[in-house]
């Protein structure tokens, strides 16, 4: 792959819910190169 124009390393996100902490992201690592198309999907 060519040099990444977007790079995430070990991204984490935890939010507080009614029943306690909710892990939204757990150690996400992502590299996106020039010209690549990306789609993120999920239940929300």
PyMOL commands that place a pseudoatom at each C-alpha (Angstrom):
pseudoatom trace, name=CA, resn=UNK, resi=1, chain=A, elem=C, hetatm=0, pos=[0.000, 0.000, 0.000]
pseudoatom trace, name=CA, resn=UNK, resi=2, chain=A, elem=C, hetatm=0, pos=[1.140, 3.547, -0.679]
pseudoatom trace, name=CA, resn=UNK, resi=3, chain=A, elem=C, hetatm=0, pos=[1.837, 5.926, 2.191]
pseudoatom trace, name=CA, resn=UNK, resi=4, chain=A, elem=C, hetatm=0, pos=[-1.221, 6.313, 4.434]
pseudoatom trace, name=CA, resn=UNK, resi=5, chain=A, elem=C, hetatm=0, pos=[-3.018, 9.679, 4.374]
pseudoatom trace, name=CA, resn=UNK, resi=6, chain=A, elem=C, hetatm=0, pos=[-5.001, 8.686, 7.475]
pseudoatom trace, name=CA, resn=UNK, resi=7, chain=A, elem=C, hetatm=0, pos=[-3.620, 6.516, 10.261]
pseudoatom trace, name=CA, resn=UNK, resi=8, chain=A, elem=C, hetatm=0, pos=[-5.063, 5.446, 13.629]
pseudoatom trace, name=CA, resn=UNK, resi=9, chain=A, elem=C, hetatm=0, pos=[-3.033, 3.405, 16.103]
pseudoatom trace, name=CA, resn=UNK, resi=10, chain=A, elem=C, hetatm=0, pos=[-4.663, 1.611, 19.065]
pseudoatom trace, name=CA, resn=UNK, resi=11, chain=A, elem=C, hetatm=0, pos=[-7.678, 3.989, 19.164]
pseudoatom trace, name=CA, resn=UNK, resi=12, chain=A, elem=C, hetatm=0, pos=[-9.966, 3.457, 22.154]
pseudoatom trace, name=CA, resn=UNK, resi=13, chain=A, elem=C, hetatm=0, pos=[-13.246, 5.049, 23.257]
pseudoatom trace, name=CA, resn=UNK, resi=14, chain=A, elem=C, hetatm=0, pos=[-15.280, 4.243, 26.373]
pseudoatom trace, name=CA, resn=UNK, resi=15, chain=A, elem=C, hetatm=0, pos=[-18.526, 6.061, 27.183]
pseudoatom trace, name=CA, resn=UNK, resi=16, chain=A, elem=C, hetatm=0, pos=[-20.565, 5.942, 30.364]
pseudoatom trace, name=CA, resn=UNK, resi=17, chain=A, elem=C, hetatm=0, pos=[-23.955, 4.264, 29.894]
pseudoatom trace, name=CA, resn=UNK, resi=18, chain=A, elem=C, hetatm=0, pos=[-26.842, 3.718, 32.318]
pseudoatom trace, name=CA, resn=UNK, resi=19, chain=A, elem=C, hetatm=0, pos=[-25.474, 0.281, 33.252]
pseudoatom trace, name=CA, resn=UNK, resi=20, chain=A, elem=C, hetatm=0, pos=[-21.830, 1.417, 33.447]
pseudoatom trace, name=CA, resn=UNK, resi=21, chain=A, elem=C, hetatm=0, pos=[-18.954, 1.929, 30.999]
pseudoatom trace, name=CA, resn=UNK, resi=22, chain=A, elem=C, hetatm=0, pos=[-19.453, 0.855, 27.369]
pseudoatom trace, name=CA, resn=UNK, resi=23, chain=A, elem=C, hetatm=0, pos=[-16.401, 0.179, 25.191]
pseudoatom trace, name=CA, resn=UNK, resi=24, chain=A, elem=C, hetatm=0, pos=[-17.140, 1.724, 21.787]
pseudoatom trace, name=CA, resn=UNK, resi=25, chain=A, elem=C, hetatm=0, pos=[-13.681, 1.219, 20.261]
pseudoatom trace, name=CA, resn=UNK, resi=26, chain=A, elem=C, hetatm=0, pos=[-11.174, -1.346, 21.515]
pseudoatom trace, name=CA, resn=UNK, resi=27, chain=A, elem=C, hetatm=0, pos=[-7.667, -1.007, 20.088]
pseudoatom trace, name=CA, resn=UNK, resi=28, chain=A, elem=C, hetatm=0, pos=[-8.591, -0.048, 16.517]
pseudoatom trace, name=CA, resn=UNK, resi=29, chain=A, elem=C, hetatm=0, pos=[-5.641, 0.328, 14.137]
pseudoatom trace, name=CA, resn=UNK, resi=30, chain=A, elem=C, hetatm=0, pos=[-6.361, 1.617, 10.635]
pseudoatom trace, name=CA, resn=UNK, resi=31, chain=A, elem=C, hetatm=0, pos=[-4.383, 2.966, 7.683]
pseudoatom trace, name=CA, resn=UNK, resi=32, chain=A, elem=C, hetatm=0, pos=[-6.141, 4.510, 4.673]
pseudoatom trace, name=CA, resn=UNK, resi=33, chain=A, elem=C, hetatm=0, pos=[-4.174, 5.204, 1.518]
pseudoatom trace, name=CA, resn=UNK, resi=34, chain=A, elem=C, hetatm=0, pos=[-4.749, 7.850, -1.143]
pseudoatom trace, name=CA, resn=UNK, resi=35, chain=A, elem=C, hetatm=0, pos=[-7.605, 6.846, -3.457]
pseudoatom trace, name=CA, resn=UNK, resi=36, chain=A, elem=C, hetatm=0, pos=[-9.076, 4.249, -1.106]
pseudoatom trace, name=CA, resn=UNK, resi=37, chain=A, elem=C, hetatm=0, pos=[-12.752, 4.384, -0.158]
pseudoatom trace, name=CA, resn=UNK, resi=38, chain=A, elem=C, hetatm=0, pos=[-13.804, 3.647, 3.393]
pseudoatom trace, name=CA, resn=UNK, resi=39, chain=A, elem=C, hetatm=0, pos=[-17.179, 2.949, 4.993]
pseudoatom trace, name=CA, resn=UNK, resi=40, chain=A, elem=C, hetatm=0, pos=[-17.877, 2.422, 8.685]
pseudoatom trace, name=CA, resn=UNK, resi=41, chain=A, elem=C, hetatm=0, pos=[-21.059, 0.626, 9.653]
pseudoatom trace, name=CA, resn=UNK, resi=42, chain=A, elem=C, hetatm=0, pos=[-22.514, -0.457, 12.953]
pseudoatom trace, name=CA, resn=UNK, resi=43, chain=A, elem=C, hetatm=0, pos=[-25.706, -0.818, 14.953]
pseudoatom trace, name=CA, resn=UNK, resi=44, chain=A, elem=C, hetatm=0, pos=[-25.961, 2.864, 15.781]
for i in range(1, 44): cmd.bond("trace and resi %d" % i, "trace and resi %d" % (i + 1))
show_as sticks, trace
zoom trace
